[in-house]
Amino acid sequence: MLRPSTLRSDALRTHHRRLHLALATSLGSALPGAILAADPLPTLDPVVVTGSRVEAQSFDLPFSIDVVNMREVQAGNLGVNASEALGGVPGLVVQNRQNYAQDLQISIRGFGSRAAFGVRGVKLIADGIPASTPDGQGQAATFNLDTAERIEVMRGPFSTVYGNHAGGVIQLFSRDPDGPPSVRGGAFAGSWGTTKFDVGVEGEKNGIGYVLDASRFDTDGYRDHSSATRDQLFGKFRVRPDEDSTLTLVANALEQDDTEDPLGLTWSTYKRDPRAVEAVAETFDTRKSIDHRQAGGTYERRVGAGRLQLSAYGGERSVIQYLAIPPGPQNGPRHSGGVVDFDRSFHGAGARWIHTLGAGPGELTLTGGVDFDRSEDARKGFQNFVGPTLGVKGALKRHETDTVTSLDPYVQANWVVDRWTLQAGLRHSEVEFEVDDKYIAPGNPDDSGDITYRKTTPALGLVYQVSPALNLYGSAARGFETPTLTELSYSGTGGAGGFNFGLRPATSKQVELGAKAFIGDNTRLNAAIFQIRTDDELVVESNTGGRAVFRNAASTLRRGVELALESDFSRQWRGRVSLTRLQATYDSPFTTGGGQIDDGNRLPGIPALSAFAELEWKPRDGLAAAVETYYRSKLYVEDTNTERAAPAYTLVNLRLAAEQKSGDWTFGQLVRVDNLFDREHIASVIVGDGNGRFYEPGPTRSLYVGARASYRF
């Protein structure tokens, strides 16, 4: 999260001395005197973020945005899952499935909670390049955590300025390649057969900056049949053609071969043995292989009072996945089989102009641009059996090319007048789905077709500076969420039909009110209340025979409160707390294949209450110990709310990190104990699973140790 040392300058220090005096005057009647009686030299500064595409201090923005300092995360974690960094962000729920075949489950204010695999409803971006496809599906596993400088998490109405499926935005920014060359390496090992090794070099030489990294992660997995091996490569290069321009190139690759998929558990199996798997996982040897490669570049040039930004990217992703679908249903003429096999090529480009000028009594910053994204899947499906042999590639059952294209022009404005800041944005999204069916057989007609979704989404926000220490804000926007290709894939009873081109996009209306304040010198408070009304929410109509069919429900209502507090009590002690209260319900009744869904039923996969607290002790430079506490209330697993909910849990983690410097060498050590009190718990749920395998248990007590070393030339 935020750190006191994030942003320093003499000007800011002077500003914050004034800020402290103003706070004492304007808030003295509302805040406890003990809090205001701190030392008059403030140390907690606002963080500069780029969440709204223009650099600004997070304190001055009319929406909720948090910044995670990844250098601190890297010192105390293994750098394997984004959940290591994002667990303390309010409004964000990261459920680590302990299943590397399906990635993390990430939701922001309820958007994305229904994802059965990967991330949907939340836009993922890395170094300005989308990690989400145009239809809204993304993979957090492509984030390289070893080279990350920070992660920005944007929530609320202004997320919609990023277009389709932007119920929230998570952006990763890798380190800039500065300074003399250095080389580093690390090794980690721990419970459940877990190891990770990484090496890297970075620096700047002859005007060329570079960051290179390679890592291998291995685990046997907490549960049976859940082993995984992940290899990652990352490269970033930066050159400055002249004093007004910068060219940055990035490339990354991820490879996971035969990653075992333990699937979910029924409640009875979970109670018998949380580490077990259902028999079908081993019978069909459920597994997934991923090969992902992409590269891109950004060019930025200053032209007078303006800036031109250009970006382009491209890549390929290949996936083969073996599912646990019985042979019987696959013999139907319209069934697409139990093996998913696709090769995806994707590319895109963006152009943006940012210009600042005087406007009346204030300063106006205008941003205009356009984003183009395209992905094409050469998709096949096969039976997962040959004769009596299960878990092997059999007869062809699906052959098609699926293409998704999006084109999104947008404009944004930021006008600062005295104590007021007005932000506005307008984006027009056009998303086209096209299916070219090449598998035509008796009983399986041509399912080719296309559909285009269009929506213009406005956003408006206003900030009022009550004092230099207190900002109040409000914002409102409309959102847009198309079905994904997965959700469009099947229609009819049991998925017996072709593509479900009758699905409509979900649309939302969001409002948020909030306050951002400095309390004393070393404490910062962010608070927000919000409401989201969604029409045509997508829900599971049926899920049988390995085929999930979706439909549009009536409407949903989400109301919530978010609080985040961070404080440096002294040079040795630091603490932070975050709290999210979210009531997410269906706002009108409807009927699915699972039965009647009543008005007021809870949306599955969304905890009503989640909280995080951390207390860190640094007795001296180079030594830090911390205790982390996570709480999550129960989770409903399907729309009727009648199946057993995943129980609430509280987990406590400990970490100890040390660092020593000797000349040009830096050494670091790490000890982590996760789930200190050895609690059995369900870490995530598979919403609406047709086989009742809703529950994905998390690990009991786990111990990890590691060491790092780096040398600067």
QUIGI-V759262 format. One record per residue. N is the residue number from 0. D_CENTER is the distance of its C-alpha to the mean C-alpha in Angstrom with 2 decimals. Layout:
n: <N | N>
d_center: <D_CENTER | D_CENTER>
//
This chain:
n: <0 | 1 | 2 | 3 | 4 | 5 | 6 | 7 | 8 | 9 | 10 | 11 | 12 | 13 | 14 | 15 | 16 | 17 | 18 | 19 | 20 | 21 | 22 | 23 | 24 | 25 | 26 | 27 | 28 | 29 | 30 | 31 | 32 | 33 | 34 | 35 | 36 | 37 | 38 | 39 | 40 | 41 | 42 | 43 | 44 | 45 | 46 | 47 | 48 | 49 | 50 | 51 | 52 | 53 | 54 | 55 | 56 | 57 | 58 | 59 | 60 | 61 | 62 | 63 | 64 | 65 | 66 | 67 | 68 | 69 | 70 | 71 | 72 | 73 | 74 | 75 | 76 | 77 | 78 | 79 | 80 | 81 | 82 | 83 | 84 | 85 | 86 | 87 | 88 | 89 | 90 | 91 | 92 | 93 | 94 | 95 | 96 | 97 | 98 | 99 | 100 | 101 | 102 | 103 | 104 | 105 | 106 | 107 | 108 | 109 | 110 | 111 | 112 | 113 | 114 | 115 | 116 | 117 | 118 | 119 | 120 | 121 | 122 | 123 | 124 | 125 | 126 | 127 | 128 | 129 | 130 | 131 | 132 | 133 | 134 | 135 | 136 | 137 | 138 | 139 | 140 | 141 | 142 | 143 | 144 | 145 | 146 | 147 | 148 | 149 | 150 | 151 | 152 | 153 | 154 | 155 | 156 | 157 | 158 | 159 | 160 | 161 | 162 | 163 | 164 | 165 | 166 | 167 | 168 | 169 | 170 | 171 | 172 | 173 | 174 | 175 | 176 | 177 | 178 | 179 | 180 | 181 | 182 | 183 | 184 | 185 | 186 | 187 | 188 | 189 | 190 | 191 | 192 | 193 | 194 | 195 | 196 | 197 | 198 | 199 | 200 | 201 | 202 | 203 | 204 | 205 | 206 | 207 | 208 | 209 | 210 | 211 | 212 | 213 | 214 | 215 | 216 | 217 | 218 | 219 | 220 | 221 | 222 | 223 | 224 | 225 | 226 | 227 | 228 | 229 | 230 | 231 | 232 | 233 | 234 | 235 | 236 | 237 | 238 | 239 | 240 | 241 | 242 | 243 | 244 | 245 | 246 | 247 | 248 | 249 | 250 | 251 | 252 | 253 | 254 | 255 | 256 | 257 | 258 | 259 | 260 | 261 | 262 | 263 | 264 | 265 | 266 | 267 | 268 | 269 | 270 | 271 | 272 | 273 | 274 | 275 | 276 | 277 | 278 | 279 | 280 | 281 | 282 | 283 | 284 | 285 | 286 | 287 | 288 | 289 | 290 | 291 | 292 | 293 | 294 | 295 | 296 | 297 | 298 | 299 | 300 | 301 | 302 | 303 | 304 | 305 | 306 | 307 | 308 | 309 | 310 | 311 | 312 | 313 | 314 | 315 | 316 | 317 | 318 | 319 | 320 | 321 | 322 | 323 | 324 | 325 | 326 | 327 | 328 | 329 | 330 | 331 | 332 | 333 | 334 | 335 | 336 | 337 | 338 | 339 | 340 | 341 | 342 | 343 | 344 | 345 | 346 | 347 | 348 | 349 | 350 | 351 | 352 | 353 | 354 | 355 | 356 | 357 | 358 | 359 | 360 | 361 | 362 | 363 | 364 | 365 | 366 | 367 | 368 | 369 | 370 | 371 | 372 | 373 | 374 | 375 | 376 | 377 | 378 | 379 | 380 | 381 | 382 | 383 | 384 | 385 | 386 | 387 | 388 | 389 | 390 | 391 | 392 | 393 | 394 | 395 | 396 | 397 | 398 | 399 | 400 | 401 | 402 | 403 | 404 | 405 | 406 | 407 | 408 | 409 | 410 | 411 | 412 | 413 | 414 | 415 | 416 | 417 | 418 | 419 | 420 | 421 | 422 | 423 | 424 | 425 | 426 | 427 | 428 | 429 | 430 | 431 | 432 | 433 | 434 | 435 | 436 | 437 | 438 | 439 | 440 | 441 | 442 | 443 | 444 | 445 | 446 | 447 | 448 | 449 | 450 | 451 | 452 | 453 | 454 | 455 | 456 | 457 | 458 | 459 | 460 | 461 | 462 | 463 | 464 | 465 | 466 | 467 | 468 | 469 | 470 | 471 | 472 | 473 | 474 | 475 | 476 | 477 | 478 | 479 | 480 | 481 | 482 | 483 | 484 | 485 | 486 | 487 | 488 | 489 | 490 | 491 | 492 | 493 | 494 | 495 | 496 | 497 | 498 | 499 | 500 | 501 | 502 | 503 | 504 | 505 | 506 | 507 | 508 | 509 | 510 | 511 | 512 | 513 | 514 | 515 | 516 | 517 | 518 | 519 | 520 | 521 | 522 | 523 | 524 | 525 | 526 | 527 | 528 | 529 | 530 | 531 | 532 | 533 | 534 | 535 | 536 | 537 | 538 | 539 | 540 | 541 | 542 | 543 | 544 | 545 | 546 | 547 | 548 | 549 | 550 | 551 | 552 | 553 | 554 | 555 | 556 | 557 | 558 | 559 | 560 | 561 | 562 | 563 | 564 | 565 | 566 | 567 | 568 | 569 | 570 | 571 | 572 | 573 | 574 | 575 | 576 | 577 | 578 | 579 | 580 | 581 | 582 | 583 | 584 | 585 | 586 | 587 | 588 | 589 | 590 | 591 | 592 | 593 | 594 | 595 | 596 | 597 | 598 | 599 | 600 | 601 | 602 | 603 | 604 | 605 | 606 | 607 | 608 | 609 | 610 | 611 | 612 | 613 | 614 | 615 | 616 | 617 | 618 | 619 | 620 | 621 | 622 | 623 | 624 | 625 | 626 | 627 | 628 | 629 | 630 | 631 | 632 | 633 | 634 | 635 | 636 | 637 | 638 | 639 | 640 | 641 | 642 | 643 | 644 | 645 | 646 | 647 | 648 | 649 | 650 | 651 | 652 | 653 | 654 | 655 | 656 | 657 | 658 | 659 | 660 | 661 | 662 | 663 | 664 | 665 | 666 | 667 | 668 | 669 | 670 | 671 | 672 | 673 | 674 | 675 | 676 | 677 | 678 | 679 | 680 | 681 | 682 | 683 | 684 | 685 | 686 | 687 | 688 | 689 | 690 | 691 | 692 | 693 | 694 | 695 | 696 | 697 | 698 | 699 | 700 | 701 | 702 | 703 | 704 | 705 | 706 | 707 | 708 | 709 | 710 | 711 | 712>
d_center: <15.02 | 18.00 | 21.02 | 24.60 | 25.19 | 22.37 | 24.67 | 28.46 | 31.47 | 34.95 | 34.37 | 31.39 | 33.38 | 36.27 | 34.14 | 32.74 | 36.27 | 37.13 | 33.92 | 35.02 | 38.44 | 37.13 | 34.82 | 37.80 | 39.83 | 37.44 | 35.72 | 38.54 | 39.59 | 36.18 | 34.85 | 36.54 | 38.98 | 37.85 | 34.42 | 36.09 | 38.57 | 36.45 | 37.63 | 37.91 | 36.01 | 32.33 | 29.71 | 26.32 | 25.35 | 22.77 | 20.03 | 20.04 | 16.82 | 16.38 | 13.92 | 16.77 | 17.85 | 20.75 | 20.89 | 21.61 | 21.76 | 19.04 | 22.07 | 23.47 | 20.68 | 21.02 | 17.53 | 15.15 | 13.20 | 12.63 | 12.94 | 12.44 | 15.46 | 14.63 | 18.38 | 18.77 | 15.94 | 17.59 | 20.92 | 20.10 | 17.84 | 18.05 | 15.06 | 14.07 | 10.75 | 7.67 | 8.86 | 11.83 | 10.45 | 8.26 | 10.85 | 13.00 | 11.06 | 12.92 | 11.74 | 8.50 | 9.19 | 7.90 | 10.71 | 11.85 | 14.14 | 16.30 | 16.42 | 15.52 | 16.81 | 14.02 | 10.83 | 8.53 | 8.38 | 5.56 | 7.37 | 8.24 | 12.04 | 12.43 | 10.74 | 9.40 | 11.49 | 13.96 | 12.14 | 14.64 | 12.77 | 9.66 | 7.08 | 9.08 | 9.52 | 6.33 | 7.13 | 5.85 | 8.81 | 10.66 | 14.05 | 14.46 | 14.08 | 11.81 | 9.77 | 9.99 | 13.58 | 15.74 | 15.71 | 11.99 | 11.02 | 8.53 | 8.37 | 6.21 | 9.85 | 10.98 | 9.63 | 12.94 | 12.77 | 16.58 | 16.96 | 14.21 | 15.86 | 13.16 | 9.57 | 9.73 | 7.90 | 9.99 | 11.14 | 14.33 | 16.73 | 16.24 | 12.77 | 15.11 | 16.66 | 14.02 | 15.58 | 14.94 | 11.96 | 10.72 | 10.67 | 8.21 | 7.07 | 4.96 | 7.94 | 9.39 | 13.18 | 15.51 | 18.85 | 21.71 | 24.62 | 27.31 | 30.28 | 32.60 | 31.55 | 30.19 | 29.42 | 27.42 | 26.74 | 25.41 | 26.02 | 24.57 | 25.82 | 25.66 | 25.74 | 25.41 | 26.57 | 23.53 | 24.12 | 22.30 | 24.12 | 23.04 | 25.22 | 24.77 | 26.86 | 26.30 | 28.49 | 30.57 | 33.91 | 36.22 | 33.71 | 31.00 | 27.89 | 25.92 | 23.14 | 23.38 | 21.75 | 22.24 | 21.18 | 21.93 | 20.41 | 22.58 | 22.60 | 24.99 | 22.47 | 23.21 | 24.29 | 26.92 | 26.03 | 22.57 | 23.32 | 21.15 | 21.67 | 19.07 | 20.43 | 18.52 | 20.15 | 19.15 | 21.46 | 21.53 | 24.82 | 25.94 | 29.38 | 31.10 | 33.67 | 35.25 | 34.78 | 33.03 | 30.45 | 27.68 | 26.49 | 23.38 | 22.74 | 19.82 | 19.70 | 17.83 | 18.54 | 17.35 | 19.90 | 20.01 | 23.41 | 24.38 | 21.46 | 22.90 | 21.33 | 22.70 | 21.70 | 21.79 | 24.91 | 27.32 | 28.15 | 31.50 | 30.21 | 27.68 | 30.57 | 32.79 | 30.52 | 26.76 | 26.69 | 28.35 | 27.28 | 29.00 | 31.83 | 30.39 | 27.64 | 30.44 | 32.90 | 30.71 | 29.02 | 25.56 | 23.54 | 21.30 | 21.66 | 19.19 | 20.32 | 17.96 | 19.34 | 18.68 | 20.15 | 20.24 | 21.91 | 22.02 | 25.35 | 26.02 | 29.54 | 31.13 | 33.94 | 35.89 | 33.84 | 31.11 | 28.39 | 27.70 | 24.35 | 24.18 | 21.57 | 21.76 | 20.04 | 20.76 | 20.17 | 20.82 | 19.16 | 21.46 | 20.83 | 23.52 | 22.91 | 25.69 | 25.39 | 27.65 | 29.51 | 33.28 | 35.71 | 37.42 | 34.93 | 34.35 | 38.02 | 37.57 | 38.10 | 34.77 | 32.52 | 30.15 | 30.49 | 28.58 | 27.32 | 24.53 | 25.19 | 23.72 | 23.67 | 21.34 | 22.14 | 20.04 | 20.70 | 20.36 | 21.66 | 21.41 | 24.03 | 23.99 | 26.86 | 26.62 | 29.95 | 31.18 | 34.61 | 36.84 | 36.91 | 39.61 | 39.29 | 35.72 | 33.34 | 31.32 | 28.40 | 27.88 | 25.11 | 25.60 | 23.93 | 23.02 | 20.22 | 21.26 | 19.22 | 20.81 | 20.18 | 23.05 | 23.10 | 26.40 | 25.90 | 28.40 | 28.85 | 31.41 | 33.03 | 31.96 | 35.59 | 38.89 | 41.80 | 41.38 | 38.78 | 35.23 | 31.91 | 33.22 | 32.86 | 35.57 | 36.73 | 34.80 | 33.56 | 31.20 | 31.29 | 29.66 | 27.83 | 24.83 | 23.95 | 21.40 | 22.07 | 20.72 | 22.56 | 21.42 | 23.76 | 22.93 | 24.72 | 23.82 | 26.24 | 26.31 | 29.77 | 30.81 | 34.17 | 35.44 | 33.30 | 31.41 | 28.33 | 27.62 | 24.55 | 24.51 | 22.62 | 23.50 | 21.76 | 23.35 | 21.27 | 23.20 | 21.61 | 24.16 | 24.06 | 27.03 | 28.22 | 31.20 | 32.49 | 34.74 | 35.45 | 38.46 | 40.61 | 42.97 | 41.09 | 37.95 | 38.47 | 36.68 | 33.30 | 32.63 | 31.51 | 29.19 | 27.62 | 26.24 | 24.14 | 24.72 | 23.56 | 24.06 | 21.71 | 23.08 | 21.61 | 23.84 | 23.53 | 26.25 | 26.52 | 29.80 | 30.69 | 32.88 | 33.54 | 32.05 | 30.37 | 29.09 | 27.14 | 26.85 | 24.75 | 24.12 | 22.14 | 22.13 | 20.76 | 20.68 | 17.71 | 17.81 | 16.13 | 18.11 | 18.44 | 16.80 | 19.39 | 19.03 | 19.84 | 22.69 | 24.19 | 26.64 | 29.01 | 32.11 | 33.05 | 31.29 | 29.64 | 33.10 | 32.64 | 31.07 | 28.08 | 27.28 | 27.81 | 28.70 | 25.14 | 24.36 | 21.16 | 19.86 | 20.54 | 19.70 | 21.43 | 19.66 | 21.46 | 20.63 | 23.11 | 22.51 | 24.19 | 23.46 | 26.26 | 27.74 | 29.90 | 32.52 | 31.64 | 28.94 | 26.82 | 24.16 | 23.17 | 20.59 | 21.15 | 20.08 | 21.20 | 19.88 | 20.86 | 19.36 | 21.82 | 20.78 | 23.41 | 23.40 | 20.39 | 19.93 | 21.10 | 22.54 | 26.23 | 27.15 | 25.91 | 28.89 | 30.03 | 26.54 | 26.11 | 23.69 | 25.05 | 23.21 | 24.86 | 24.39 | 25.08 | 26.74 | 24.63 | 22.26 | 22.15 | 19.55 | 20.88 | 19.46 | 19.97 | 17.77 | 19.48 | 18.69 | 21.66 | 22.14 | 25.57 | 27.60 | 30.61 | 32.51 | 32.29 | 31.67 | 29.44 | 26.01 | 24.06 | 21.00 | 20.14 | 17.54 | 18.26 | 16.84 | 19.34 | 18.35 | 20.97 | 19.71 | 22.73 | 24.37 | 26.68 | 29.30 | 30.53 | 30.18 | 31.14 | 29.37 | 30.75 | 29.80 | 32.08 | 32.24 | 29.14 | 30.53 | 29.71 | 27.89 | 26.18 | 22.77 | 19.71 | 18.74 | 15.65 | 15.29 | 16.93 | 19.48 | 19.17 | 16.79 | 17.85 | 17.51 | 20.37 | 21.15 | 24.59 | 25.25 | 28.76 | 29.86 | 33.61 | 34.02 | 32.35 | 30.65 | 30.24 | 27.54 | 27.08 | 24.57 | 23.98 | 20.61 | 20.72 | 18.18 | 19.33 | 18.02 | 20.50 | 21.43 | 19.48 | 21.42 | 20.99 | 22.61 | 23.93 | 27.45 | 26.33 | 29.31 | 27.80 | 27.35 | 24.20 | 22.20 | 23.78 | 22.44 | 22.14 | 22.24 | 21.41 | 22.80 | 21.96 | 24.18 | 23.81 | 26.50 | 26.09 | 29.07 | 29.82 | 33.20 | 34.50 | 37.69 | 38.71 | 36.16 | 34.46 | 31.51 | 30.90 | 28.23 | 28.05 | 25.54 | 26.18 | 23.58 | 24.47 | 21.71 | 22.91 | 26.12 | 28.05 | 27.36 | 26.00 | 25.54 | 22.48 | 20.27 | 16.73 | 15.31 | 17.08 | 17.55 | 18.23 | 21.64 | 22.63 | 26.14 | 27.58 | 26.66 | 24.47 | 21.77 | 21.28 | 19.36 | 20.91 | 19.51 | 21.72 | 24.69 | 25.67 | 24.34 | 25.74 | 24.43 | 26.40 | 26.02 | 27.66 | 26.94 | 29.47 | 29.58 | 32.57 | 32.95 | 35.82>
//
